[in-house]
Amino acid sequence: MSQRSAVVDAFLDREAAAAAVSCYAAALDARDWAAYRALFTDDIAIDYGAIGSLVGVVAADKWTDRCRALEGFDATAHRLSNISVAIDGDNATVTSIVDAAHFVTVNDAVLLGDLIGRYTHHLVRADGWRIAGVTLTVVGYPAGKDAFDAAFAAARAIFAKGNA
């Protein structure tokens, strides 16, 4: 293999890993649960402890079902930036900044649950890149932590009512 083709292969590998993480955000916002589930290994290490959520290894089907609670929101926008990819053989770490806006209407008022944070996705090469773990670290809550919590509580209640 020539040096040029090795550089091109490495570039394409990094782009494919970054694309998996971009698809993570896009599938959440589109509520495309089949596409979302397809991104993962069968079991994934989740650390969403920064927002008081799940920390542990969970089946990808269970994590996908848990994320369906986002259907309680009118809309979400998970915007990624500063994406950085480090590949070590068949493992990759993709870090990014996430600006995650969540909108839900309650009594004719729109609540905004917004956070700025960092994602760290751990991927493994398995018929392409698959997400084996994700950590969310919170940097701040532009609309305030109370607003974030209120929006999520309202969306969870709406989701639960619609799926009772």
N, CA, C and O of each residue as an XYZ file, in Angstrom:
656
protein
N       0.839     -1.168      0.000
C       0.000      0.000      0.000
C       0.888      1.236      0.000
O       1.874      1.301      0.735
N       0.540      2.201     -0.815
C       1.330      3.423     -0.869
C       1.048      4.298      0.347
O       0.037      4.146      1.032
N       1.971      5.214      0.588
C       1.788      6.132      1.716
C       0.529      6.963      1.511
O      -0.201      7.243      2.462
N       0.278      7.357      0.260
C      -0.909      8.169     -0.035
C      -2.183      7.388      0.257
O      -3.107      7.942      0.853
N      -2.262      6.142     -0.134
C      -3.489      5.378      0.118
C      -3.665      5.098      1.604
O      -4.798      4.999      2.077
N      -2.575      4.968      2.350
C      -2.688      4.798      3.801
C      -3.262      6.063      4.438
O      -4.081      5.981      5.354
N      -2.840      7.217      3.961
C      -3.355      8.490      4.475
C      -4.837      8.627      4.126
O      -5.637      9.055      4.958
N      -5.195      8.268      2.909
C      -6.596      8.339      2.480
C      -7.444      7.368      3.298
O      -8.536      7.723      3.740
N      -6.954      6.153      3.502
C      -7.686      5.168      4.310
C      -7.882      5.667      5.739
O      -8.964      5.509      6.304
N      -6.854      6.263      6.324
C      -6.957      6.791      7.691
C      -7.976      7.929      7.760
O      -8.753      8.021      8.710
N      -7.962      8.785      6.751
C      -8.936      9.885      6.683
C     -10.358      9.340      6.599
O     -11.242      9.787      7.330
N     -10.576      8.382      5.712
C     -11.911      7.802      5.554
C     -12.362      7.084      6.820
O     -13.545      7.114      7.158
N     -11.450      6.450      7.510
C     -11.761      5.779      8.769
C     -12.236      6.789      9.816
O     -13.236      6.567     10.498
N     -11.504      7.902      9.934
C     -11.900      8.947     10.884
C     -13.253      9.544     10.512
O     -14.081      9.805     11.384
N     -13.473      9.756      9.240
C     -14.760     10.309      8.790
C     -15.910      9.352      9.091
O     -16.995      9.793      9.471
N     -15.690      8.064      8.927
C     -16.735      7.070      9.209
C     -17.064      7.038     10.701
O     -18.233      6.921     11.071
N     -16.060      7.138     11.554
C     -16.303      7.162     13.004
C     -17.059      8.433     13.389
O     -18.002      8.377     14.178
N     -16.659      9.561     12.846
C     -17.358     10.823     13.123
C     -18.796     10.775     12.621
O     -19.702     11.303     13.266
N     -19.003     10.142     11.471
C     -20.355     10.028     10.916
C     -21.269      9.226     11.833
O     -22.450      9.549     11.960
N     -20.747      8.194     12.468
C     -21.558      7.406     13.401
C     -22.058      8.285     14.545
O     -23.208      8.166     14.968
N     -21.197      9.163     15.042
C     -21.590     10.054     16.133
C     -22.583     11.106     15.645
O     -23.535     11.432     16.355
N     -22.375     11.631     14.459
C     -23.348     12.575     13.896
C     -24.707     11.912     13.713
O     -25.744     12.531     13.953
N     -24.697     10.662     13.292
C     -25.951      9.923     13.132
C     -26.645      9.701     14.473
O     -27.874      9.658     14.526
N     -25.888      9.560     15.547
C     -26.427      9.430     16.899
C     -27.345     10.620     17.190
O     -28.486     10.447     17.616
N     -26.835     11.819     16.956
C     -27.613     13.031     17.215
C     -28.777     13.154     16.238
O     -29.893     13.479     16.642
N     -28.526     12.898     14.962
C     -29.571     13.040     13.955
C     -30.722     12.060     14.177
O     -31.886     12.428     14.022
N     -30.407     10.824     14.536
C     -31.455      9.823     14.761
C     -32.299     10.183     15.981
O     -33.513      9.976     15.970
N     -31.678     10.717     17.030
C     -32.447     11.171     18.192
C     -33.460     12.236     17.777
O     -34.638     12.147     18.122
N     -32.996     13.241     17.037
C     -33.870     14.342     16.656
C     -34.954     13.916     15.669
O     -36.050     14.476     15.673
N     -34.659     12.935     14.829
C     -35.628     12.434     13.851
C     -36.569     11.389     14.446
O     -37.557     10.999     13.823
N     -36.246     10.941     15.660
C     -37.000      9.853     16.306
C     -36.964      8.603     15.437
O     -37.942      7.862     15.344
N     -35.822      8.386     14.806
C     -35.618      7.213     13.947
C     -34.952      6.130     14.792
O     -33.730      5.982     14.801
N     -35.795      5.377     15.502
C     -35.281      4.435     16.494
C     -34.583      3.241     15.859
O     -33.674      2.677     16.467
N     -34.974      2.842     14.670
C     -34.271      1.745     13.995
C     -32.852      2.184     13.624
O     -31.896      1.434     13.823
N     -32.719      3.386     13.091
C     -31.393      3.902     12.737
C     -30.553      4.118     13.989
O     -29.352      3.848     13.992
N     -31.183      4.602     15.042
C     -30.471      4.833     16.303
C     -29.930      3.511     16.846
O     -28.753      3.416     17.194
N     -30.778      2.505     16.917
C     -30.359      1.202     17.447
C     -29.235      0.591     16.620
O     -28.337     -0.051     17.165
N     -29.282      0.788     15.312
C     -28.282      0.201     14.410
C     -26.875      0.759     14.653
O     -25.895      0.180     14.185
N     -26.769      1.859     15.367
C     -25.469      2.469     15.625
C     -24.659      1.747     16.695
O     -23.450      1.958     16.796
N     -25.305      0.895     17.500
C     -24.692      0.358     18.704
C     -24.241     -1.089     18.586
O     -24.723     -1.859     17.755
N     -23.290     -1.425     19.460
C     -23.004     -2.829     19.739
C     -24.184     -3.353     20.557
O     -25.041     -2.566     20.958
N     -24.249     -4.640     20.811
C     -25.402     -5.194     21.535
C     -25.520     -4.661     22.955
O     -26.629     -4.447     23.443
N     -24.402     -4.445     23.618
C     -24.381     -3.853     24.958
C     -23.539     -2.598     24.893
O     -22.505     -2.563     24.225
N     -23.990     -1.559     25.598
C     -23.257     -0.298     25.566
C     -23.079      0.244     26.981
O     -23.944      0.088     27.843
N     -21.944      0.879     27.189
C     -21.644      1.531     28.464
C     -22.150      2.965     28.380
O     -21.649      3.763     27.588
N     -23.135      3.282     29.192
C     -23.747      4.612     29.192
C     -23.368      5.334     30.474
O     -23.455      4.768     31.564
N     -22.946      6.589     30.338
C     -22.725      7.437     31.502
C     -23.393      8.783     31.246
O     -22.788      9.716     30.717
N     -24.647      8.848     31.636
C     -25.419     10.091     31.596
C     -25.655     10.572     33.028
O     -26.621     11.285     33.300
N     -24.773     10.180     33.932
C     -24.889     10.562     35.330
C     -24.874     12.063     35.531
O     -25.438     12.554     36.509
N     -24.251     12.802     34.641
C     -24.170     14.259     34.768
C     -25.548     14.913     34.759
O     -25.709     16.015     35.284
N     -26.547     14.248     34.170
C     -27.906     14.800     34.184
C     -28.823     13.945     35.058
O     -30.047     14.029     34.952
N     -28.229     13.128     35.914
C     -29.022     12.316     36.827
C     -29.677     11.127     36.173
O     -30.699     10.633     36.651
N     -29.099     10.664     35.087
C     -29.672      9.550     34.349
C     -28.785      8.314     34.497
O     -27.986      8.211     35.428
N     -28.939      7.409     33.587
C     -28.327      6.086     33.628
C     -26.796      6.119     33.618
O     -26.177      6.881     32.875
N     -26.212      5.274     34.461
C     -24.770      4.995     34.447
C     -24.647      3.481     34.547
O     -25.063      2.886     35.541
N     -24.076      2.855     33.521
C     -23.891      1.413     33.557
C     -23.893      0.821     32.169
O     -24.060      1.524     31.173
N     -23.707     -0.478     32.121
C     -23.751     -1.211     30.855
C     -25.175     -1.707     30.678
O     -25.758     -2.301     31.585
N     -25.720     -1.459     29.515
C     -27.114     -1.787     29.240
C     -27.236     -2.347     27.821
O     -26.434     -2.032     26.943
N     -28.236     -3.165     27.622
C     -28.503     -3.665     26.270
C     -28.902     -2.490     25.378
O     -29.645     -1.605     25.803
N     -28.415     -2.487     24.161
C     -28.698     -1.389     23.233
C     -30.195     -1.249     22.975
O     -30.689     -0.134     22.806
N     -30.922     -2.363     22.941
C     -32.377     -2.282     22.756
C     -33.020     -1.523     23.914
O     -33.917     -0.706     23.703
N     -32.565     -1.791     25.131
C     -33.110     -1.121     26.309
C     -32.787      0.372     26.279
O     -33.644      1.197     26.592
N     -31.544      0.725     25.900
C     -31.161      2.138     25.814
C     -32.000      2.852     24.757
O     -32.465      3.970     24.979
N     -32.190      2.211     23.618
C     -32.997      2.808     22.558
C     -34.422      3.042     23.048
O     -34.984      4.113     22.821
N     -35.010      2.055     23.717
C     -36.363      2.218     24.260
C     -36.414      3.353     25.272
O     -37.378      4.118     25.302
N     -35.398      3.464     26.089
C     -35.346      4.528     27.093
C     -35.317      5.906     26.422
O     -35.957      6.845     26.895
N     -34.580      6.017     25.331
C     -34.469      7.294     24.623
C     -35.759      7.695     23.927
O     -35.941      8.859     23.569
N     -36.650      6.740     23.736
C     -37.952      7.061     23.129
C     -38.726      8.082     23.947
O     -39.662      8.695     23.434
N     -38.357      8.278     25.206
C     -39.009      9.306     26.026
C     -38.872     10.694     25.394
O     -39.642     11.599     25.715
N     -37.896     10.865     24.498
C     -37.767     12.142     23.779
C     -38.999     12.437     22.934
O     -39.210     13.580     22.529
N     -39.818     11.415     22.661
C     -41.058     11.635     21.916
C     -42.017     12.544     22.678
O     -42.954     13.078     22.085
N     -41.801     12.729     23.976
C     -42.621     13.645     24.757
C     -42.346     15.107     24.453
O     -43.154     15.972     24.790
N     -41.224     15.391     23.825
C     -40.898     16.759     23.419
C     -41.540     17.079     22.081
O     -41.751     16.192     21.254
N     -41.850     18.355     21.873
C     -42.331     18.802     20.567
C     -41.208     18.679     19.539
O     -41.435     18.293     18.392
N     -39.995     19.012     19.970
C     -38.832     18.947     19.079
C     -37.565     18.956     19.927
O     -37.554     19.442     21.058
N     -36.506     18.410     19.356
C     -35.183     18.485     19.953
C     -34.180     18.826     18.857
O     -34.420     18.579     17.675
N     -33.064     19.393     19.267
C     -31.982     19.695     18.329
C     -30.662     19.430     19.043
O     -30.241     20.205     19.901
N     -30.021     18.333     18.681
C     -28.713     17.973     19.232
C     -27.667     18.398     18.203
O     -27.437     17.702     17.214
N     -27.044     19.538     18.448
C     -26.076     20.105     17.503
C     -24.672     19.794     17.985
O     -24.305     20.106     19.118
N     -23.890     19.174     17.107
C     -22.522     18.774     17.450
C     -21.511     19.690     16.772
O     -21.705     20.138     15.642
N     -20.427     19.955     17.496
C     -19.327     20.731     16.920
C     -18.015     20.255     17.538
O     -18.005     19.440     18.460
N     -16.922     20.775     17.017
C     -15.585     20.443     17.523
C     -15.383     18.930     17.625
O     -14.883     18.427     18.631
N     -15.774     18.223     16.587
C     -15.667     16.766     16.576
C     -14.212     16.368     16.370
O     -13.555     16.822     15.433
N     -13.720     15.510     17.264
C     -12.347     15.033     17.201
C     -12.359     13.509     17.269
O     -13.069     12.920     18.083
N     -11.568     12.882     16.410
C     -11.547     11.418     16.322
C     -10.131     10.917     16.555
O      -9.174     11.401     15.949
N     -10.015      9.930     17.452
C      -8.742      9.246     17.674
C      -8.981      7.754     17.460
O      -9.837      7.152     18.108
N      -8.219      7.172     16.551
C      -8.375      5.747     16.227
C      -7.143      4.994     16.688
O      -6.008      5.421     16.475
N      -7.398      3.858     17.328
C      -6.332      2.963     17.774
C      -6.744      1.553     17.365
O      -7.453      0.865     18.098
N      -6.297      1.138     16.202
C      -6.664     -0.183     15.692
C      -8.153     -0.281     15.428
O      -8.691      0.455     14.601
N      -8.824     -1.191     16.130
C     -10.258     -1.390     15.940
C     -11.089     -0.654     16.979
O     -12.257     -0.981     17.187
N     -10.494      0.338     17.632
C     -11.191      1.166     18.619
C     -11.044      2.628     18.228
O     -10.028      3.043     17.672
N     -12.075      3.391     18.531
C     -12.040      4.827     18.264
C     -12.701      5.562     19.416
O     -13.630      5.062     20.051
N     -12.198      6.758     19.666
C     -12.829      7.665     20.615
C     -13.161      8.934     19.845
O     -12.299      9.554     19.224
N     -14.432      9.301     19.905
C     -14.893     10.509     19.226
C     -15.433     11.450     20.296
O     -16.359     11.106     21.032
N     -14.847     12.631     20.373
C     -15.322     13.640     21.308
C     -15.949     14.778     20.516
O     -15.558     15.068     19.386
N     -16.931     15.411     21.143
C     -17.598     16.536     20.489
C     -18.266     17.408     21.539
O     -18.524     16.974     22.662
N     -18.534     18.628     21.156
C     -19.359     19.524     21.962
C     -20.792     19.319     21.480
O     -21.048     19.254     20.278
N     -21.724     19.217     22.429
C     -23.135     19.084     22.084
C     -23.892     20.259     22.692
O     -23.732     20.586     23.868
N     -24.714     20.879     21.867
C     -25.683     21.882     22.315
C     -27.026     21.220     22.079
O     -27.475     21.095     20.940
N     -27.661     20.800     23.149
C     -28.890     20.009     23.043
C     -30.068     20.827     23.544
O     -30.198     21.083     24.741
N     -30.927     21.234     22.611
C     -32.120     22.013     22.939
C     -33.335     21.095     22.867
O     -33.497     20.333     21.914
N     -34.185     21.179     23.888
C     -35.380     20.333     23.998
C     -36.578     21.256     24.245
O     -36.573     22.043     25.192
N     -37.601     21.158     23.396
C     -38.762     22.039     23.471
C     -40.023     21.229     23.753
O     -40.273     20.210     23.109
N     -40.816     21.691     24.723
C     -42.075     21.022     25.043
C     -43.100     22.087     25.427
O     -42.790     23.031     26.154
N     -44.315     21.921     24.932
C     -45.388     22.859     25.227
C     -46.231     22.336     26.379
O     -46.695     21.196     26.366
N     -46.418     23.195     27.373
C     -47.253     22.885     28.534
C     -48.159     24.088     28.778
O     -47.682     25.200     29.009
N     -49.472     23.853     28.723
C     -50.438     24.941     28.958
C     -50.143     26.166     28.101
O     -50.108     27.289     28.605
N     -49.931     25.953     26.815
C     -49.664     27.024     25.843
C     -48.346     27.762     26.059
O     -48.118     28.802     25.440
N     -47.490     27.253     26.909
C     -46.166     27.846     27.108
C     -45.118     26.831     26.665
O     -45.220     25.645     26.979
N     -44.127     27.295     25.946
C     -43.052     26.413     25.508
C     -41.933     26.446     26.543
O     -41.386     27.501     26.864
N     -41.612     25.260     27.055
C     -40.494     25.131     27.985
C     -39.252     24.728     27.199
O     -39.327     23.924     26.270
N     -38.120     25.290     27.578
C     -36.842     24.972     26.939
C     -35.928     24.305     27.946
O     -35.609     24.872     28.991
N     -35.516     23.102     27.617
C     -34.484     22.416     28.385
C     -33.249     22.351     27.511
O     -33.200     21.568     26.562
N     -32.258     23.158     27.817
C     -31.077     23.273     26.963
C     -29.831     22.979     27.794
O     -29.714     23.406     28.942
N     -28.913     22.246     27.191
C     -27.624     22.045     27.854
C     -26.510     22.098     26.836
O     -26.680     21.759     25.665
N     -25.376     22.533     27.320
C     -24.138     22.492     26.545
C     -23.263     21.465     27.256
O     -23.112     21.507     28.478
N     -22.698     20.562     26.501
C     -21.877     19.539     27.124
C     -20.873     18.950     26.167
O     -20.671     19.434     25.053
N     -20.254     17.892     26.639
C     -19.282     17.151     25.829
C     -19.734     15.707     25.755
O     -20.076     15.093     26.765
N     -19.729     15.182     24.559
C     -19.939     13.757     24.344
C     -18.571     13.103     24.171
O     -17.685     13.652     23.516
N     -18.417     11.944     24.757
C     -17.296     11.075     24.448
C     -17.901      9.746     24.036
O     -18.473      9.030     24.858
N     -17.773      9.428     22.779
C     -18.271      8.161     22.241
C     -17.103      7.205     22.050
O     -16.074      7.570     21.481
N     -17.271      5.991     22.525
C     -16.288      4.928     22.313
C     -16.873      3.982     21.274
O     -17.978      3.466     21.438
N     -16.123      3.763     20.211
C     -16.582      2.934     19.111
C     -15.655      1.744     18.904
O     -14.470      1.785     19.236
N     -16.228      0.689     18.350
C     -15.449     -0.476     17.954
C     -15.759     -0.772     16.490
O     -16.852     -0.507     15.990
N     -14.753     -1.332     15.830
C     -14.945     -1.698     14.422
C     -15.636     -3.062     14.397
O     -15.077     -4.067     14.836
N     -16.849     -3.072     13.878
C     -17.640     -4.298     13.759
C     -18.609     -4.090     12.609
O     -19.710     -3.573     12.800
N     -18.194     -4.497     11.404
C     -18.999     -4.216     10.213
C     -19.258     -2.713     10.126
O     -20.405     -2.271     10.058
N     -18.194     -1.949     10.129
C     -18.271     -0.497     10.239
C     -18.028     -0.113     11.688
O     -17.709     -0.970     12.512
N     -18.173      1.142     12.000
C     -17.994      1.599     13.378
C     -19.301      1.506     14.135
O     -20.337      1.965     13.655
N     -19.257      0.908     15.329
C     -20.429      0.782     16.198
C     -20.094      1.434     17.539
O     -18.973      1.328     18.037
N     -21.081      2.104     18.106
C     -20.906      2.764     19.393
C     -21.011      1.723     20.506
O     -22.015      1.021     20.625
N     -19.956      1.638     21.318
C     -19.924      0.698     22.440
C     -20.082      1.424     23.770
O     -20.289      0.788     24.804
N     -19.987      2.756     23.751
C     -20.145      3.522     24.972
C     -20.277      4.996     24.679
O     -19.762      5.494     23.678
N     -20.977      5.696     25.565
C     -21.124      7.146     25.432
C     -21.202      7.770     26.821
O     -21.901      7.286     27.711
N     -20.458      8.860     26.971
C     -20.470      9.639     28.203
C     -20.882     11.064     27.853
O     -20.388     11.650     26.889
N     -21.794     11.608     28.653
C     -22.193     13.005     28.524
C     -21.680     13.754     29.749
O     -21.969     13.381     30.886
N     -20.921     14.806     29.502
C     -20.435     15.689     30.557
C     -21.085     17.044     30.335
O     -21.025     17.580     29.229
N     -21.700     17.604     31.354
C     -22.389     18.887     31.217
C     -21.414     20.028     31.481
O     -20.657     20.013     32.452
N     -21.453     21.014     30.596
C     -20.692     22.242     30.777
C     -21.578     23.289     31.440
O     -21.129     24.010     32.331
N     -22.846     23.376     31.004
C     -23.770     24.348     31.582
C     -25.156     24.224     30.989
O     -25.381     23.500     30.019
N     -26.076     24.946     31.595
C     -27.484     24.960     31.190
C     -27.856     26.402     30.838
O     -28.162     27.185     31.737
N     -27.837     26.770     29.555
C     -28.097     28.160     29.175
C     -29.424     28.721     29.694
O     -29.494     29.900     30.041
N     -30.468     27.905     29.752
C     -31.760     28.373     30.260
C     -31.899     28.095     31.762
O     -32.928     28.414     32.357
N     -30.881     27.510     32.364
C     -30.903     27.183     33.789
C     -31.217     25.714     34.024
O     -31.959     25.097     33.260
N     -30.650     25.165     35.077
C     -30.857     23.750     35.421
C     -32.314     23.481     35.776
O     -32.853     22.436     35.414
N     -32.957     24.412     36.480
C     -34.366     24.217     36.829
C     -35.238     24.137     35.580
O     -36.163     23.327     35.524
N     -34.957     24.963     34.583
C     -35.713     24.933     33.329
C     -35.486     23.605     32.602
O     -36.419     23.029     32.041
N     -34.250     23.130     32.619
C     -33.928     21.845     31.999
C     -34.719     20.728     32.670
O     -35.353     19.915     31.997
N     -34.679     20.693     33.991
C     -35.384     19.652     34.739
C     -36.893     19.732     34.525
O     -37.552     18.701     34.391
N     -37.449     20.944     34.492
C     -38.895     21.115     34.285
C     -39.311     20.639     32.902
O     -40.344     19.985     32.760
N     -38.525     20.956     31.885
C     -38.847     20.522     30.524
C     -38.818     19.003     30.425
O     -39.695     18.398     29.809
N     -37.804     18.387     31.034
C     -37.715     16.928     30.985
C     -38.832     16.265     31.768
O     -39.367     15.246     31.330
N     -39.194     16.815     32.911
C     -40.297     16.245     33.694
C     -41.602     16.319     32.896
O     -42.377     15.363     32.877
N     -41.838     17.448     32.244
C     -43.056     17.603     31.433
C     -43.054     16.624     30.263
O     -44.075     15.994     29.984
N     -41.938     16.492     29.586
C     -41.859     15.584     28.431
C     -42.031     14.131     28.858
O     -42.701     13.359     28.172
N     -41.437     13.755     29.978
C     -41.608     12.378     30.476
C     -43.072     12.092     30.791
O     -43.577     11.010     30.493
N     -43.750     13.065     31.392
C     -45.180     12.881     31.721
C     -46.011     12.757     30.442
O     -46.910     11.920     30.367
N     -45.721     13.571     29.453
C     -46.437     13.502     28.175
C     -46.188     12.150     27.510
O     -47.118     11.517     27.010
N     -44.947     11.717     27.509
C     -44.603     10.413     26.912
C     -45.311      9.290     27.643
O     -45.891      8.408     27.010
N     -45.273      9.310     28.975
C     -45.902      8.249     29.771
C     -47.413      8.203     29.504
O     -47.990      7.123     29.377
N     -48.036      9.357     29.423
C     -49.482      9.420     29.170
C     -49.820      8.844     27.801
O     -50.817      8.139     27.644
N     -48.991      9.143     26.819
C     -49.227      8.647     25.461
C     -48.906      7.171     25.279
O     -49.325      6.563     24.294
N     -48.171      6.592     26.212
C     -47.761      5.193     26.095
C     -48.304      4.330     27.240
O     -47.788      3.249     27.520
N     -49.355      4.833     27.891
C     -49.950      4.078     29.001
C     -50.852      2.971     28.498
O     -51.434      2.238     29.298
